[in-house]
Amino acid sequence: MSPQQLVEQALAASTADGQITYVTDSSEANLRWASNSLTTNGAMRSRQVVVISFVDGGAGMATGTVARTGTPDVAELVRISEQAARDAGPAEDAMPLISEAPPGAGDWDAEPAQTSIDVFAEFAPALGEAFGAARSREELLFGFAEHQLATTYLGTSTGLRLRHDQPTGRVELNGKSTDFGRSVWAGVGTRDFTDVSVADLAAEVQQKMAWSQRRVELPAGRYETLLPPSTVSDLMIPTYWAMEARDADEGRSVYARAGGGNRIGDRLAQLPLTLRSDPYAPGLETAPFQVVGGSSGSASVFDNGMATPAVDWISGGVLTNLIRPRAWALKTTAPATAAVDNLVLEDPNATATQAEMIGRTERGLLLTTLWYIREVDPQTLLVTGLTRDGVFLVEDGEVTGAVNNFRFNESPVDLLGRAAEASRSVRTLPREWNDWFTRASMPMLRVPDFNMSSVSPAS
């Protein structure tokens, strides 16, 4: 049964006051390697069916969501969803379902897009060459490449029929010494692997391995620190996820204004930084409408099919927008603003390359990636985490050695206010969050006093 048939069958079986059904067909191909040799490759397909029923029990509209994989008994799925709605209390985010088709509705009748192992036709031979070069240097390469194509068909009882194809790809390449005493990383996100240069990734790993031959031990403290784009994305993503208007309006987040209300209009960065999302950003394209399986502070099942246009979250260093589902927008007489599945941070005045920023650093640290990032305090968005796979010492504009790892304690919002310089923005792959978020473009940031709170024994 086709995804479109499943959607139509579910809508036809409904006895509720409204229904939304969406089906996502996914195909994936992957390569994995270790110690300069491919270890596995594979391809898989999957399907998820989600039925959301809306029932007005007299006290207000309630919802029930049921999700299954494969090709379930649709009538049974609808029945369970409707019963879940009848058993639930009225939904506080209740709104009329979207009935106007958004821009970018897609070709409903087309078959699902698919990927295959052929996506690696040029990537795999280039990887083999990188293995040989690493072997000649007595170094080891580890990592993986994944590509997924997910096609979502969304139908509603109000007549919407929407479709979106979402390609998602990523590569992570680790370099290690044969005694595993040194480890470095490079990574990239991609839509189709045509823009992935294995040679560039391998050259980045090779350079970092050369930098790491000299070891320097440093104590905890505050250091001038160069944060490369991957680390900036891993700090900006939780900054973005925390942008729920309701939490700010009710005083529960870093975006809450002392004394009440939110901080829209407040300056967060001294640099003219803009943090934005755009479903049509080149290379970062994503769905131009919402597909929501469950309600939260940042999304509502009632908003399925709502357009997700480009939006500036921070503009010229000033907080401009927060994420606001329609129900909360109505309650607060503010505009509804939807989250988008990509993120761009840029300084429109920035012209420097990352190499140029390193070249004018008198003494400081250059990071590679961050990991195990956890929120400590939502009121300040204080997070803690660890450095990983290469912390380097820069002296007089040159990298002079590798430094021990650190635990850090920082607020990404506070970091924006202290950032002293930004490079040109480039597409990057978040290291910590790339299981959930891969579409990002970020600059390198110079922070004069990044807080390395303690030395980490991790190596």
NUGU-717492 format. One record per residue (C-alpha): residue number from 1; x, y, z. Coordinates in steps of 0.1 Angstrom, whole numbers, plus 5000, padded with zeros to 4 digits. Layout:
R tigu    u    v    w
R  NUM    X    Y    Z
...
end
This chain:
R tigu    u    v    w
R    1 5000 5000 5000
R    2 5014 5034 4991
R    3 5019 5061 5017
R    4 4992 5082 5000
R    5 4967 5053 5002
R    6 4975 5048 5039
R    7 4968 5085 5046
R    8 4935 5084 5026
R    9 4924 5052 5043
R   10 4930 5066 5078
R   11 4911 5098 5070
R   12 4882 5079 5055
R   13 4880 5057 5086
R   14 4877 5086 5110
R   15 4846 5092 5132
R   16 4863 5120 5151
R   17 4858 5157 5149
R   18 4890 5160 5130
R   19 4921 5140 5120
R   20 4956 5144 5108
R   21 4976 5115 5094
R   22 5011 5115 5081
R   23 5033 5087 5067
R   24 5071 5090 5064
R   25 5089 5065 5041
R   26 5126 5065 5047
R   27 5155 5049 5030
R   28 5191 5049 5043
R   29 5226 5039 5031
R   30 5257 5038 5052
R   31 5294 5030 5053
R   32 5315 5024 5084
R   33 5352 5020 5087
R   34 5379 5013 5113
R   35 5417 5011 5113
R   36 5419 5021 5076
R   37 5395 4995 5064
R   38 5358 4994 5055
R   39 5340 4972 5081
R   40 5303 4974 5071
R   41 5280 4988 5045
R   42 5243 4986 5043
R   43 5209 4999 5031
R   44 5176 4999 5048
R   45 5140 5011 5044
R   46 5114 5020 5070
R   47 5080 5035 5074
R   48 5062 5053 5102
R   49 5025 5060 5103
R   50 5011 5086 5127
R   51 4974 5092 5133
R   52 4962 5122 5153
R   53 4925 5123 5162
R   54 4906 5153 5176
R   55 4875 5148 5196
R   56 4853 5175 5212
R   57 4839 5160 5244
R   58 4819 5191 5253
R   59 4845 5206 5276
R   60 4869 5213 5247
R   61 4889 5197 5220
R   62 4911 5167 5230
R   63 4937 5149 5210
R   64 4951 5114 5207
R   65 4982 5104 5188
R   66 4993 5069 5179
R   67 5024 5060 5159
R   68 5033 5027 5143
R   69 5061 5014 5121
R   70 5056 4993 5090
R   71 5022 4990 5074
R   72 4997 4987 5103
R   73 4960 4979 5104
R   74 4949 5015 5096
R   75 4913 5011 5109
R   76 4927 4998 5142
R   77 4952 5026 5144
R   78 4924 5052 5139
R   79 4903 5035 5165
R   80 4931 5035 5191
R   81 4938 5072 5183
R   82 4902 5082 5187
R   83 4899 5064 5220
R   84 4931 5081 5233
R   85 4915 5114 5224
R   86 4883 5105 5242
R   87 4903 5095 5273
R   88 4923 5127 5273
R   89 4913 5161 5288
R   90 4908 5192 5268
R   91 4940 5204 5250
R   92 4952 5238 5262
R   93 4967 5244 5227
R   94 4934 5237 5209
R   95 4930 5258 5177
R   96 4911 5252 5144
R   97 4931 5229 5121
R   98 4951 5245 5093
R   99 4930 5245 5061
R  100 4951 5267 5038
R  101 4979 5250 5019
R  102 5013 5266 5026
R  103 5039 5274 4999
R  104 5060 5243 4990
R  105 5032 5218 4994
R  106 5050 5193 4971
R  107 5038 5167 4946
R  108 5014 5145 4965
R  109 5011 5119 4938
R  110 5048 5113 4933
R  111 5064 5081 4947
R  112 5087 5084 4978
R  113 5122 5095 4970
R  114 5149 5068 4977
R  115 5186 5067 4983
R  116 5209 5037 4979
R  117 5245 5026 4984
R  118 5252 5043 4950
R  119 5252 5076 4967
R  120 5288 5067 4978
R  121 5300 5059 4942
R  122 5326 5087 4943
R  123 5330 5089 4980
R  124 5341 5053 4986
R  125 5371 5052 4962
R  126 5383 5085 4976
R  127 5380 5071 5011
R  128 5402 5042 5000
R  129 5429 5066 4989
R  130 5427 5083 5023
R  131 5432 5049 5040
R  132 5464 5043 5020
R  133 5478 5078 5028
R  134 5470 5074 5065
R  135 5486 5039 5065
R  136 5518 5054 5050
R  137 5520 5079 5079
R  138 5513 5051 5105
R  139 5480 5067 5114
R  140 5445 5052 5116
R  141 5412 5064 5102
R  142 5379 5056 5118
R  143 5344 5069 5110
R  144 5311 5065 5091
R  145 5291 5081 5064
R  146 5253 5080 5063
R  147 5227 5092 5039
R  148 5189 5092 5044
R  149 5160 5102 5022
R  150 5127 5107 5041
R  151 5095 5115 5022
R  152 5066 5126 5044
R  153 5030 5127 5032
R  154 5006 5147 5055
R  155 4969 5147 5050
R  156 4942 5164 5071
R  157 4904 5163 5075
R  158 4904 5199 5064
R  159 4917 5189 5029
R  160 4954 5195 5031
R  161 4976 5171 5012
R  162 5013 5180 5017
R  163 5045 5162 5008
R  164 5082 5168 5015
R  165 5114 5150 5006
R  166 5142 5155 5031
R  167 5177 5143 5022
R  168 5201 5142 5052
R  169 5237 5131 5051
R  170 5268 5133 5074
R  171 5304 5121 5075
R  172 5325 5118 5106
R  173 5363 5111 5102
R  174 5385 5103 5132
R  175 5422 5101 5130
R  176 5442 5082 5156
R  177 5478 5073 5163
R  178 5486 5036 5163
R  179 5489 5037 5201
R  180 5456 5056 5204
R  181 5474 5083 5224
R  182 5463 5110 5199
R  183 5428 5115 5184
R  184 5414 5142 5161
R  185 5381 5147 5142
R  186 5366 5163 5111
R  187 5330 5161 5099
R  188 5306 5175 5074
R  189 5269 5176 5067
R  190 5256 5171 5031
R  191 5223 5167 5012
R  192 5236 5143 4985
R  193 5274 5137 4989
R  194 5282 5155 4957
R  195 5298 5183 4977
R  196 5318 5161 5001
R  197 5356 5162 4996
R  198 5372 5132 5013
R  199 5406 5148 5004
R  200 5397 5179 5023
R  201 5385 5160 5053
R  202 5416 5138 5053
R  203 5438 5168 5050
R  204 5421 5184 5080
R  205 5427 5153 5100
R  206 5463 5150 5089
R  207 5470 5186 5099
R  208 5455 5181 5133
R  209 5474 5149 5138
R  210 5506 5168 5131
R  211 5497 5196 5155
R  212 5491 5170 5182
R  213 5526 5155 5181
R  214 5537 5180 5208
R  215 5519 5177 5241
R  216 5513 5207 5264
R  217 5497 5204 5299
R  218 5476 5235 5310
R  219 5456 5241 5341
R  220 5420 5250 5343
R  221 5411 5287 5339
R  222 5398 5313 5315
R  223 5415 5313 5281
R  224 5411 5332 5249
R  225 5395 5305 5228
R  226 5388 5300 5191
R  227 5355 5281 5187
R  228 5354 5265 5153
R  229 5320 5262 5135
R  230 5312 5227 5147
R  231 5315 5238 5184
R  232 5296 5270 5177
R  233 5267 5250 5163
R  234 5267 5227 5193
R  235 5263 5258 5215
R  236 5238 5276 5193
R  237 5214 5246 5189
R  238 5205 5245 5226
R  239 5203 5283 5224
R  240 5177 5278 5197
R  241 5159 5250 5214
R  242 5154 5272 5245
R  243 5136 5299 5225
R  244 5101 5289 5235
R  245 5080 5320 5240
R  246 5059 5305 5267
R  247 5088 5296 5289
R  248 5102 5331 5285
R  249 5068 5348 5291
R  250 5063 5328 5323
R  251 5098 5335 5336
R  252 5114 5300 5332
R  253 5142 5307 5307
R  254 5172 5328 5298
R  255 5149 5348 5275
R  256 5126 5359 5304
R  257 5128 5396 5313
R  258 5134 5404 5350
R  259 5101 5417 5363
R  260 5080 5399 5337
R  261 5076 5393 5300
R  262 5103 5383 5276
R  263 5135 5398 5263
R  264 5126 5405 5227
R  265 5143 5437 5218
R  266 5173 5431 5242
R  267 5208 5432 5228
R  268 5224 5397 5233
R  269 5256 5402 5213
R  270 5279 5431 5208
R  271 5289 5419 5173
R  272 5261 5424 5147
R  273 5254 5387 5148
R  274 5222 5373 5132
R  275 5208 5339 5142
R  276 5182 5328 5116
R  277 5164 5298 5101
R  278 5152 5296 5065
R  279 5136 5264 5049
R  280 5151 5275 5016
R  281 5187 5283 5028
R  282 5210 5269 5001
R  283 5224 5235 5011
R  284 5203 5235 5043
R  285 5168 5231 5027
R  286 5141 5217 5050
R  287 5103 5214 5052
R  288 5085 5247 5046
R  289 5056 5235 5068
R  290 5052 5219 5102
R  291 5049 5182 5108
R  292 5042 5176 5145
R  293 5035 5143 5162
R  294 5030 5158 5197
R  295 5025 5191 5213
R  296 5052 5210 5233
R  297 5062 5245 5241
R  298 5077 5249 5207
R  299 5050 5231 5185
R  300 5014 5220 5185
R  301 4996 5192 5168
R  302 4969 5217 5158
R  303 4996 5235 5138
R  304 5003 5206 5114
R  305 5006 5221 5079
R  306 5014 5256 5092
R  307 5039 5274 5070
R  308 5074 5278 5084
R  309 5088 5308 5066
R  310 5123 5323 5071
R  311 5128 5340 5105
R  312 5155 5359 5123
R  313 5158 5349 5159
R  314 5185 5373 5167
R  315 5191 5402 5143
R  316 5221 5425 5145
R  317 5228 5411 5180
R  318 5192 5419 5192
R  319 5167 5392 5202
R  320 5140 5395 5176
R  321 5117 5364 5177
R  322 5108 5335 5199
R  323 5091 5302 5189
R  324 5053 5306 5195
R  325 5026 5281 5185
R  326 4993 5296 5174
R  327 4975 5290 5207
R  328 5001 5308 5227
R  329 5003 5335 5201
R  330 4965 5341 5205
R  331 4967 5341 5242
R  332 4995 5367 5243
R  333 4984 5387 5212
R  334 5018 5381 5196
R  335 5026 5366 5162
R  336 5028 5328 5157
R  337 5063 5318 5149
R  338 5073 5283 5139
R  339 5106 5265 5144
R  340 5125 5255 5113
R  341 5149 5225 5111
R  342 5180 5245 5102
R  343 5201 5272 5118
R  344 5225 5299 5105
R  345 5247 5322 5126
R  346 5265 5350 5107
R  347 5281 5383 5110
R  348 5273 5403 5078
R  349 5305 5423 5083
R  350 5328 5393 5088
R  351 5354 5386 5061
R  352 5380 5367 5080
R  353 5387 5330 5073
R  354 5394 5306 5102
R  355 5431 5305 5092
R  356 5433 5343 5094
R  357 5417 5343 5129
R  358 5443 5317 5140
R  359 5470 5338 5124
R  360 5462 5369 5146
R  361 5460 5350 5179
R  362 5488 5359 5202
R  363 5481 5331 5227
R  364 5450 5311 5230
R  365 5432 5277 5226
R  366 5418 5263 5194
R  367 5391 5237 5200
R  368 5380 5209 5177
R  369 5347 5196 5191
R  370 5325 5196 5223
R  371 5306 5167 5237
R  372 5284 5155 5266
R  373 5268 5190 5267
R  374 5242 5191 5295
R  375 5220 5220 5307
R  376 5227 5231 5343
R  377 5205 5261 5348
R  378 5177 5271 5324
R  379 5174 5306 5338
R  380 5209 5314 5324
R  381 5211 5285 5299
R  382 5243 5275 5317
R  383 5257 5243 5302
R  384 5286 5220 5310
R  385 5305 5197 5287
R  386 5338 5184 5276
R  387 5363 5192 5249
R  388 5371 5163 5226
R  389 5395 5151 5198
R  390 5419 5180 5199
R  391 5425 5211 5220
R  392 5454 5231 5205
R  393 5476 5258 5218
R  394 5481 5288 5195
R  395 5511 5311 5201
R  396 5521 5341 5179
R  397 5496 5330 5152
R  398 5507 5294 5149
R  399 5495 5261 5164
R  400 5523 5249 5186
R  401 5509 5217 5202
R  402 5480 5198 5217
R  403 5466 5206 5251
R  404 5449 5183 5276
R  405 5411 5182 5276
R  406 5389 5203 5298
R  407 5354 5204 5313
R  408 5338 5238 5305
R  409 5309 5257 5321
R  410 5294 5284 5300
R  411 5261 5300 5289
R  412 5259 5301 5251
R  413 5238 5333 5254
R  414 5264 5349 5276
R  415 5291 5338 5251
R  416 5273 5357 5223
R  417 5276 5388 5244
R  418 5314 5383 5249
R  419 5324 5371 5214
R  420 5350 5395 5201
R  421 5353 5383 5165
R  422 5336 5361 5140
R  423 5348 5346 5107
R  424 5328 5340 5076
R  425 5301 5314 5081
R  426 5304 5280 5066
R  427 5283 5248 5065
R  428 5292 5226 5095
R  429 5283 5194 5112
R  430 5274 5196 5149
R  431 5292 5169 5168
R  432 5271 5166 5199
R  433 5236 5170 5183
R  434 5240 5155 5148
R  435 5217 5126 5156
R  436 5189 5152 5157
R  437 5202 5183 5140
R  438 5225 5184 5110
R  439 5216 5215 5090
R  440 5238 5244 5103
R  441 5260 5271 5090
R  442 5282 5288 5116
R  443 5313 5311 5119
R  444 5344 5306 5141
R  445 5340 5328 5172
R  446 5368 5343 5193
R  447 5359 5344 5230
R  448 5384 5362 5251
R  449 5377 5344 5284
R  450 5361 5310 5278
R  451 5357 5292 5311
R  452 5376 5259 5312
R  453 5364 5250 5347
R  454 5385 5219 5353
R  455 5410 5196 5336
R  456 5395 5164 5321
R  457 5413 5131 5323
R  458 5396 5120 5290
R  459 5420 5115 5261
end
